[in-house]
Amino acid sequence: MPKAITPARLPAKVRDGGGTVAVAIPLEDGSVAHRPKWDVVETRNRRGGTVKEQVLGPRCQAAPPRGVKFGPFSASWADHLGAHACPAAECFGEES
């Protein structure tokens, strides 16, 4: 039996415009979708040198638990799988 169609949970402007959201992995029903923010961090490699890498996280100040990784997903896919918009003003507060 097919799943019932659920109402959209992300703002239409982001969802229908092909926007990208940052969601903690794994993306599942009830996950929180944030506006993405890319940071460059320096880490040490096994040889003792430094390596710069891009890390994705939420734009708002929602501090994820240690070890949580965020992934970039299209807003329409995240909405389809049941993600909800973050209510913080830096994310989707003004549009929710």
C-alpha positions as CSV (number, residue, x, y, z in Angstrom):
1,M,0.0,0.0,0.0
2,P,1.5,3.4,-1.0
3,K,2.3,6.0,1.7
4,A,-0.2,8.8,2.2
5,I,0.8,12.1,0.8
6,T,1.9,14.4,3.6
7,P,1.9,18.2,3.5
8,A,5.1,19.9,2.8
9,R,7.3,20.7,5.8
10,L,9.9,23.0,4.2
11,P,9.2,26.5,2.8
12,A,8.1,26.3,-0.8
13,K,10.6,28.9,-1.9
14,V,13.5,26.7,-0.9
15,R,11.8,23.3,-1.7
16,D,10.6,24.2,-5.2
17,G,13.6,26.4,-6.1
18,G,16.1,23.6,-6.0
19,G,17.7,24.7,-2.7
20,T,20.1,22.7,-0.6
21,V,19.6,22.0,3.1
22,A,22.0,20.5,5.7
23,V,20.5,17.5,7.6
24,A,22.2,15.3,10.2
25,I,22.9,11.9,8.8
26,P,20.9,9.7,8.5
27,L,18.1,11.6,6.9
28,E,14.8,10.2,8.2
29,D,11.3,11.1,9.1
30,G,11.4,13.9,11.7
31,S,14.9,15.1,10.9
32,V,15.6,18.8,11.1
33,A,16.7,20.6,7.9
34,H,18.9,23.7,8.3
35,R,20.2,26.3,5.9
36,P,23.7,25.0,5.0
37,K,26.9,26.7,6.1
38,W,30.3,25.5,4.8
39,D,33.4,26.0,7.0
40,V,37.0,25.2,6.2
41,V,38.8,23.5,9.0
42,E,42.4,22.4,9.4
43,T,43.1,18.9,10.6
44,R,46.3,16.9,11.0
45,N,47.0,14.0,8.7
46,R,48.9,10.9,9.7
47,R,52.2,12.4,8.6
48,G,51.8,15.3,11.0
49,G,51.0,17.8,8.2
50,T,47.8,19.9,8.1
51,V,45.0,19.4,5.7
52,K,42.2,21.8,4.9
53,E,38.7,20.3,4.4
54,Q,35.2,21.6,4.0
55,V,32.8,20.7,6.7
56,L,29.0,21.2,6.3
57,G,26.9,22.4,9.3
58,P,23.8,24.3,10.2
59,R,23.8,28.1,9.7
60,C,22.0,28.6,13.0
61,Q,23.6,28.1,16.4
62,A,22.1,24.7,17.0
63,A,25.0,22.8,18.4
64,P,24.9,19.2,17.2
65,P,26.0,16.5,19.5
66,R,29.6,15.5,19.2
67,G,30.3,13.3,16.2
68,V,27.2,14.2,14.3
69,K,27.9,14.7,10.6
70,F,25.7,16.8,8.3
71,G,25.0,16.0,4.7
72,P,23.8,18.2,1.8
73,F,20.4,17.2,0.5
74,S,18.1,18.8,-2.0
75,A,15.3,20.5,-0.1
76,S,12.6,18.6,-2.1
77,W,14.2,15.2,-1.2
78,A,14.6,16.1,2.4
79,D,10.9,17.3,2.5
80,H,9.8,14.1,0.7
81,L,11.6,12.0,3.4
82,G,10.0,13.8,6.3
83,A,12.5,16.5,7.3
84,H,11.1,19.6,9.1
85,A,12.4,23.1,8.7
86,C,14.5,24.5,11.6
87,P,12.5,27.2,13.4
88,A,15.6,29.4,14.2
89,A,15.6,32.8,12.6
90,E,19.0,32.1,10.9
91,C,17.5,29.1,9.1
92,F,13.8,29.1,8.2
93,G,12.2,31.0,11.1
94,E,10.9,33.8,9.0
95,E,9.6,31.5,6.3
96,S,8.1,28.7,8.3
